[in-house]
Amino acid sequence: MKKQLSILGILMTLLLVGCSKDSNTSAHDTVTGQWKLVNVSGTFAGINNDFPEGMITWDFNPITQTVTVTNNNTDSNLWDVLETGVYNYHFANNPGMPCSESIYINGAEYGCYSIANDSLVIDQSIADGFAITLKH
């Protein structure tokens, strides 16, 4: 009986250790909450549009996989990416690009993304596209 209890104890310990929470957080987890669009640059036209923090916000909800954009820009000469609205988004593996994953918004590929120093950069400049910079 003692032997069976010892084996059961070892199995329970292994089960609990195997079920512990993973300490590696996904980059997806950090693309959450409200981000303020501060710059859109790039394309073959060489645009470089700065926006005051808070004029345009993107609010990522990982549970519903939607981003809610609130766009208060009234200058039609400044390209600001998305109009006010709610858009679906997801991440997809991207082994052929310089990044491992791309972000898709409303079914369109927006390019590689990276997060550093409280900034989210979505970048497709490798294809003469744009770079979007948002601040947390």
Secondary structure as UniProt FT lines:
FT   HELIX           2..18
FT   HELIX           27..30
FT   STRAND          33..42
FT   TURN            43..46
FT   STRAND          47..50
FT   TURN            53..54
FT   STRAND          56..61
FT   TURN            62..65
FT   STRAND          66..71
FT   TURN            76..77
FT   STRAND          85..93
FT   TURN            95..96
FT   STRAND          101..105
FT   TURN            106..107
FT   STRAND          108..116
FT   TURN            117..118
FT   STRAND          119..123
FT   HELIX           125..127
FT   STRAND          130..135
//
